Amino acid sequence: MQHPTTPIATRTYGLASKLALLFAVLTTTVSVSGQTNNAPKTDVGDRMLTQYFQLETASLSTDVVTPGMTLPELEEQQSTDRKRLAEMLGLDPMPERTPLKPVIVSTEQRDGFRVQRLHFQPSPGLYVAANYYLPPKCDEPLPTILYVCGHANTVKDGVRPGNKAAYHHHGVWFARNGYTCLVIDTIQLGEFPGQHHGTYRLGKWWWNNRGYTPAGVEAWTGMRALDYLETRPEVDADRFGVTGRSGGGVYSWWIAALDKRIKVAVPVAGITTLHNHVVDGCVEGHCDCMYMINTYRWDYGRVAALVAPRPLLISNTDKDSIFPLDGVVQIHRQVRDVYELYGEPNHLGLQITEGPHKDTQELRVHAFRWFTRFLRDDHELIRMPADKCIELTDLAVFDTPPADERVTTADQWFVPEVQDPDPNWQESLLQKTFAGWPSGDQIPALDTKRIATSVKDGIRCDVYQFDSQQPFRLPLFVLSAEPEPKEADPQETKPAKDSSAEPPSADANNATPNHWTVEVLGQEAWEEVAGGLASILPKQFPDAVGSDDRFQTLSKRLKQDPTGTLVLFPPRGIGPTQWSGNDTKRGHIRRRFMLLGQTLDGMRIWDLRRAIAAVRSIPEFDDAPLTLRGSDHAAAWILYASLFDQPVTELELIHPPSNHQDGITLLNVSRVVDMFSIMKQAESRSKLNVWSDVASEED
């Protein structure tokens, strides 16, 4: 086996001319814009994608409490779910609870409260800047609130007081009303310029591979903040509450779900349904801190249920565009079933006030009352507003970032890559990486059908379709040399023939292949061959202008390829099923797959598995040897697809990724296995040819 980072001249395998031509077809970035009347049609792909997201989301939108469930069964489920949530946040194994090294930078007396500027380290170098609000005097341990912040840009005159400064009025209110309150910064928009925007806008798709989400860092920070608060004499550790709005709302969910030390929770504008995120498009308004890596394919009611039976107030406004009202109400309905099974329906509340996605006074008042009711057994009216009374820059903790800070690089170390893959890593891939593949009765029949045949200049093209996964019905373009006719046929004087009727079989033309090569196409490779296919299949490409030059390239390829028959296969979202949108929109499509516990690359690997099965289901195949060939991302799809089902004869991989960080996007794959192990396993099943450089014929 050749390691994929080792340059290998194509002529090493005696295939220089073939691979040079192949590489040109697969990697040339020529656009088909000159071959089509208009922009590529995407209505078929868009329709399939919309239906797919609806079907997949509906299949995951199940109730937490199932019919007939008992309380012991629910408690057992919650115990398992709490461990799984930690895993999906990158907290399995849980990081070591290293010394917090807290430092109180200053204490200042204000009107009716004190405020401290401090910092601590949940993990070495993971500095958290915080402001701690206390009453003027603390004669006894007090109920204490952990306030986690939403996104607020507070930079002024070069000073970064952090988003904690924007929410200081909450801490002030609690301190003035007999609580202590720790308000902590987050990675994004805190005093350190860290990131929540990896897949949202920075193209860091390897976050999915690593199983990294900044949500896990924020959850860990909150849990360690409780560790710190337990050391303070002013704190009654049996009366912890947590709250926050927007990003802070969702962190409230993570912390309360994972840490039972939280006795009361008020997440504000922090949760809605998978349907809202995926089908309605709310994902486009959220950065990565809002999401776990959805390995176990949950809807968000499953997260919310982990707070039960502790007092929980779900709080939202009625015109919040990124946490829509219908989804919030649906989450409440699912969680209500859980609280009723616990016999604690009064511990669950739903507050809906008028307004947009904003920190309104109405939201604050009900949150204050909920904490006062359950942490102090006090039902008095709220008589004091929460006022902003501190210059934000006065709340900055650091003058300059410490030299050993690792906040800005958390994505590179917080979730470690696997060092010694488990011997059963292939099974782990099915559970942790490819759990979104259909199984059982979810797998449709292939229903492989030939829908057209056309011949031009001695080249025959059969078009097949098969069902990969509902609703994706995908094409196979089978190219072969047309045998010489036994007797003259006037029809053959025409430049091309095309029929949508069922054509005669290849056997009838004495054209049974002795070897099949399935060439897997990415979008650029598709754009290079599309004009040639349109030239031979004008009825199948009514909106395209065929290119005789591209057809001649395909013809030359086929004649120089000794394998016999060439199958061109574009997986979902490529070629005939491509969808519309600019790079930003397409990025959010990829994020939708992640929310479903999948990735687009992972599902294209599934498509390739189904394509291999479809090829083998064609009678003319007759158990002939099969080669898979592809470049760049397509090479990676081939590599993973070859690990499952019946082995294929040979793999030809051009420019496959040398590691997971630079390769395709697959959930958790770097936590399961390394690329070398993948290559080694593939080689044990198939003849493996790897090219990281392609030599020209003159070389």
N, C-alpha and C positions, 0 to 999 in steps of 0.2 A: 504494500500500500504506500502511496505517496502522500505525505502530509500536505494539506492544502496550502500551506505557506511556502512550499518549495516550488520554485519555477521549474516547469518541465516542458521542454520543446515538444511540439506536437509530433515531429518526425520520429520521436522516441518510439512511437507506436506505429510508424509507417503510414500516418494519416494526414500528412501536412496539407496537401491540396484540399482534401475533404474538410478538414477542420478550419482552414483559413476561410473557405467559402461559407461554412456553417457559421463561423464567428461573425462574418459580415452580415449574414441574414439575421442573426440573433441580436446583435448589439448596435448596428447602425442606427443612428438617431434621426433618420430621414422621416419627416412627417408625411402623413397621407393627405394633408390638406390640399395638395395639388392633384389628388386622385379622386376627390369627392366633390359633389356639387355644393355641398354645404358642410357645416360642422358635423362630426359623426353623430348618428342618431343614437339617443340614449334612452328613449322612452321605454323600451323593453327592459333594459337593465334597471332603470329607476323604478319601474312597476314591480319587478321581482324583488328588489331590495326593500321597498316599502312593505310589501307583503311578508317578506322574510322577518323583518324586525317585529311586525305585528304577531306573527305566529310564534316566534321564539320567546317574546316577552310574555305572551299569554300562557305559554307552557310553564313559565317560571313563577307566575303570579298566583301562587297558592296560599291558602290560609295557614297561619302558624298552628292553630289548634284544629286538628282534624276530627271528623265525626267520631264520637266514642272515646276520645282521648281522656285518660285519667290524669290526676295531678302528679302521681309518681312518674308517669310516662312523660309528662311535660317537663318535670324537673330533670329527668335524665336527658331529654332532648336539649334543654338549656345548658346543661353541663358540657355536652358535646359541642354545642354551638359556640359557647364562650371560648373553647380551645380553638375551634375553627376560625372564629373571628380574629383571634390573636394571630393565627397563621396567615390569614389574608391581609393583615396589616404589617406583616414582616416581623412579628414578635414571637415567632416560634423557631428556635427556642427563645424564651424571654431574655433580653440582654441582662448582663450582670449588673446588680445594684452596687455600683462602685461609689466611693465617697462623693457626696454632693458638693463639698467645698464651698459652702455658702459664704458670701461676703456682703455685709450691709455697708453700702457706700455712704449713706447719709440718713438721718431722721429729721423730719421737719414738723413742727407743730403748726397746725392750721386752725381755721375757725370750726371747731366742733369735731376735729379728727386729727390724727397723725398720719403721715405718709413716709414710708421708707423706700429708698432706692436700693435695690439689691440684685444679686445674680447668684446662680448656682449651676451645677453641671450634672444633668441626668446621666450622661456618659462622658468620659474624658474628652474635653474639648468642645462638647456640645453645650455651649453657654446659653443660658436663658436669662434674659433681662426681665425684671419684674418690679412692680410697685405694690407695696403692701400697705393696706389701709387699716387703721386701728382706731378705736375710741381714744379720747384723751387719756383715760385711765382704764386699766383692765384689772379688776379686783378678783376675778375668777375666770376660768377657761370659758370661752365664748363660742357659740356656733360660728362656723367659718365657711365662707364661700370661695370656691375656686372659680374665677372668671376667666374664660378663654375667649380670645378676641377674633372678630371677623377682620376682613381686609380693609385697612384704612391707611392711606398714604399720608404721612405726617411730616415728611422732610421739609425743613424750613431753614434757610440760610446755612445750608450744609450740615445742620444738626438732624440726626435721626432718632427721635424719641420713641419710635416704634408705634405699632398700632395699639399697644396697651395704653398709650397716652390719649388716644381718641375716645377710649371707653372709660376714662377715669371717673366720670360722674357716677357710674355704677358703684365703684369702690367707695367713693365718698358717701353715697347714700347708706350703704351697708355699715360703714364705720360710725356714721352719725346715729344709726339706729340699733346699736348694740351688737354688731357682728365684727369679725375681722374678715378681710377680703384680700386675697392675693390675685392680682391681675398680671397675667404672663404674656410675653411676646410669643409670636409664632415665627417660623422660618421666613415666610414671605412677608415683606413689609415690616419686619421687626428691625431691631437695631443692626442686624447683620443682613446683607443683601442676598439671602438665600432664595430658593426657588420652590414654588408650588406648580410651576407651569411647564413641566417636562414634556408631556404629550400634548398639552393644551396649545402651546405655540412654539416650543423650542425644538421639536423633532426628536426628543429623547425617548424614542420608542423602546430602547433597551431597558427603561424602567420596568416595563412589563416583563421582559426576560428575567430581570433580576428579582422580580417579585417585590419591587420597591414602590411604595407610595408615600408621599409626605404625610398622609393621614396617620401612618404608623408612628412617625416621629412625633407628631403632635399628641397622639395618644400616650406615648411613652413619657413625653414631657409632662403631661398632666398627671400621670400616675406618680412620677417622681416628685412633682410639686406637692402631692399629698404626703409623700415621705418627708419632705422638708417641713411642711406644716406640723406634722406630728412632733417635731422637735421643739416647737415654739410653746412656751408656757402659757401664752394667751389663748391657745387653741383647745377646744373640746373636740377631740378626734372622733368622738361618737356622734358628732353632729356636723358632718361635712355635707355641703351642697355644691352643685356645679351648675353653671349656666353660661351662656354666651349666645351671640346672634350671628346668623349667616354662617361663615366659616366656623365661628365659635359655637354656633348651634350644632353643627355636625361633630365637632370635637367633643362637645358635651355628650353626644350619643356614644362615641367611642369610649370615652373615659368611664361613663356610668355603666356601660355594658360590660366592660372588662374588670372594673374595680368595685367590689362590693362595699368598700369603705364609704362610697358615696351613698348617703341616706336619702337625699332628695335631689331631683333633677328637673331643670326647666330649660330644655333646648328650644331656642327661638329661631324660627326660619332655618331649620337645619335638616329637614328630611322630607322626602316625598317618594312616590312609587317609581319602580323601574319603568313602567309605562310612560310616565311623565318624562323621565330622562331620555329614554331610547326612542319611543314612538313620537312623542310630542316635541322632542328636540331640546329639552332643558339642559342636556349635556353641553350644549354650545355656550351656555352661560356660566359654566362651572370649571374651575381649575382642578388639578389632580388631588388636592387635599380633601376633596369631597368624597373620594371613592376608595374603597378597599379593592384589592386585586380579587375579583369575584370567582375564586377557584371553585367554590362549592355552589355557585350559581343561585344565589339568594335574591329574593326581593327584599326591600328594606324594612318591611314589617318584622322580618326575622331578627334584624339588629335591634329594633325598638323593643321587641319582646324581652330582651335580655335585661332590661331595667326592672321588670316586674319581680316581686310585688311591691317594690319601693315606690313611694310617692313620686309621680311623674306628671308634669304639666306639659302638654304639647302645645306650642304657641306659634301663631302665624297671623299674617294679615290676609285680607281677602282678595287683594289685587297684586299679589306677589307673582311676578312672571316667571321666576326660576324655582319657586316652590309653590306650584299651583294649588288652589284650594281643594279641587277634587281629589288630588293625590294625598294631601294632608288628612283629609277626612277619611279616606280609605285606610291609611296607616292607623288612624285612631280606632277605626272599626275592628281591624285585625288585633290590635293590642288590647282592646276592650275585652275580647274573648279570653285573652290570657289572664287578665285581672279578675274576670268573673270566675274562671276556673280556680284561681287562688283564693277566691272568696273576699277579695279586696277591691270591689268596684269603686269605692270612694277614694282610693289612692291614685286614680287616673283622672286627669282633667284635659279638656280641650278648650283652648282660648283662640277665638278668631276675632280680630278687630279690623276695623276699616283702615285701608291704607296700602301703600306700595311696599316694596322691599326696602324697609327703612326702620331705624331704631326709634320707634314712636313712644310717646309717653304712656299710651294705653297699654302697650306691651309690657313696659317696665312695671307699671302699677300692679298688674295681676301677678307678675313674677315675684315681686316683693311680698305680696300677700300670701302666695303659696309657700314661700320659705318661712315666713313668720308663723303660718299655721302649723307647718309640720316640723320645723326645727325649734320653735319656741312655744308651741301650743298657745298661740296668741291670735285672737280673731278681731283685733281692733282695726279700725279703718286706717289707711295710709294717709297721713296728713302732711307729708313733706315731699316735695318733688326732688328729682335727681337733677342737680344743676351742675353745669360745667363751670368750674371755678379756679382752674389751674392753667397757667400758660403751658402749652404742651411741651415746649422745649425744656421746661424745668423738670420734666420727668425722665429725661435721658439718663441712663445708668453709666454708659461707657463714654469716655472722651475719645478714645481710639480703640478699635477691636484688638483684643489680646492676640499675640503672635501665634498661640497654639490653638486658635479657634478652629473647629471643624464643622461649624454650622453650614457654611457655604459649600461644603463637599459631602454633606450627609448622604447624598444619593450614591456615592461611590463606596461607602463603607458600612452604612447602617444595616443593610441586608447582605451578608457575605455570600460569595459564590461557593458552590460545592467544591471541596478539595479532593474527596475520595468518594466517587459515586457508589451508591449502593449496588450490589450485584443485580438487584431486581429493578434497575432504573427504568427499564422499558415499561414495566407495569406502572411505575410511578409517573412516567410521562402520560400514560392514559388517564391517570387519576388527577394529576396536578396541572397538566399542560393541555391535554386534548379531551377534557371532560365535556366540552361542548360538541363533540362529534355525536351524531345520532347513534342510537343503540336500540336493539330490540325491534319493536314494532314501529319505531320512529324511522327506520331505514326503509325507503320506498323500493319497490321493484325497479330494476334498471330500465326496463322497457326500452331496450336499445332498438332503434328503428332507422332504416336508411330512408332518407327523405328526398334525395336527389342524386343524380349521376350526370356527369358531363365529361366530354372528351375533347381535347384540343391538341393538335400537333403531336399526337402519340402519347399524350399524358391523360390519364383518367383520374377523375376526382369523384369519390363517393362521399356524400355528406351523411353522417349519422347524428342522431341525437339520443341522449340518455338522461335519466333522472338521477341527479346527484343527491339532492336534498330539497325537499319542498320549500319554495317553488322553483328552484333552479334546475332548468332543463338545459343541458349544455351540449355543444357541438363537437364532433370529431371530423376533421377533414382528412380523408384517406387518399393519398396520392400514390399512383402506381403507373408503371409503363403499360400502355394499351397494347395487347398482342396483335400481331399482323392478322388481318382477316383471312379466312380460308378462301373466300371468293369476293369478288368486287361488290361493294355496297355503295350505291349512289349517295347515301346519306353522309358517307365519310368524306365527300368532296367539300362539305361545308366546314367552315373554320371551327365551329363548336356545336355541340348538341347538349341540350339541357332538359331535364324532365323532372317534374315533381312527383311523378308516379313511381311506384315501386319498380326499380330496374331489375334486369336479370342479374343473377348472382355472378360473382367473380368466377365460380366454377364453370359457369356456362361459357365463359370466355377463355377458359383454360389459363386463368390468371391467379391461381392460388399462390399466395406469397410464401417464400421460404424463410423470411425473417422480417419482423416488424420493428420499426423505430418510432417511438412516441416522442415527439419533440414538444416540450412544454414551453408555452409562450408567455412572457410578460407583455406589458402593454407596448413597449417600444418594439419588441420583436414582432408583435402582432401588426403594428402599423407598417412594418417593413414588408410583410407577406400579404397584407390585405389586398393591395392592388393586383397582385398576381392571382389571388383566388377570385377576385372580382372579374378578372379577364376570362377565366375558365368557367365561372359560375355566375353569369350576368343576372339570371333570375333570382339567385339567392342574395345578390347585392344590388338591388334596384336603385339605391341612392348613391352608389359609388361608380366612379369612372375607372374601368379596368386599365391596368398598366401592362402593356406587352413586355416592357423591360423587366418588370417584376416577375411576370410569368416566365420569361426566359431564364431568370435567375433560379426560380423554383425548378424548372425543367432541367437545367444544368446540374442543380443539386441532386435531383433524383437520379439522373443518369450516372453521376460520379459516385453515388452512394451505393456500395455493394450490398447493403443489407436487404434490399428488395422493395419494401413498402414503407412509405413515410406517413405518419399520422401527426397532424398538427392539432394541438390541443390548447385552447385558451380557457383557463379556469374562470370562475365567477368574477364579474367586475372587469373583465378584459375582453376587448374585441366586441363580439355580438351582444354581450351582456354588460358592457361597461356602463357606468352611471355618470351623471353629470356633476358639475361643481368644480370650483377652483380648488387650489391646494388646501385652503383652510377648511372648506366644506368636506373635502375628502378625508382630511385629518380627523374631523369629528365623526365621520362614518367609521373610521378605524376605532375611535374611542367607544362608539356604540357596541362594536363587537366585544371589546374588553369588558364592558358592563354586563354583557351576557355570559361572561366566563369563557370567552373565546378570543381569538384574534383573526383578522382577515387572512393572514398567512396560514394560520392553523386550519382554517376552513378551506383554503385553496389546496392544502395538502390532502384534506378529505376528498376534495373534488378529483385530485389526481388518483387517489386510491380507487375511486369509483370509475374513473376513466380507464384505468388498467383492467378493471373487471369488465367494463363495457367492451373493450377491445377483445378480451378473451371470450366474450359471449358471441362474437361475430362468427358464424359457421366457417367462413373462409380462413379463419386464423389457424385452425387445425393444429393446435399445440406448437406452433412455430416459435422459435426463440424471440425474445422481446428485449429491446434496448430502450432505456430512458435517457434522454439527452436534454440539457438545458444550460442556460447561462445565468450567472449572478443569482438573483433571488429564485429564479426557476430551478437552478441547480440545487439550492437548499430545499425547495419543496420536494424535489426528486429524492434527495438524500433521506429525508424523514419518511416519505411515503414508502421507500424501499424497505423500511424496518418492519412493516406490517404485511399481513396476508401472504400469499404465495410469492416466493422470491422471483425476481426478474433476472434475465440472463446477464445483463451488462448495464452499468451506469457510466455515462459520459458527462462529467461535470466540468463546466468551464467557468472559471472565476468563482467558485463557491466561497462563502465567507470563511475566514480562518478562525473566527470566534463568535460567540453569541452577541457580544455587545455591538459588533459591526454588521451583524447578519439580519436575518428576518426576525419578526416579532412573534414570540411564542410565550405564553404565560408561564412564569416560574421556571423556565427551562434551565437557567443558570444555577438554580438551587437544586436541580435534579442531576444534571449530567454535563460533562464538558464536551467540546466539539471533537476532540481526539477520540473519545469513546464512541461517539456517534459514527465517525468515519471507520473506526475499527470494526464495529458491528456490521456496518453496511458492507464492508469488504468480505466479511465472513459469509455473506449471503449472496453476493453478486460479484462478477468481475468489475473492478473499479478502476476507471481511468479519470485522472484529475489533471486539468490544465489550468495553471494560474498565469500562463502566457501562451499565446498562439503564434507559432512561427509561420512566416510566409513560405511559399513554395520555393522562392529563390534561396532562402536560408538553407 
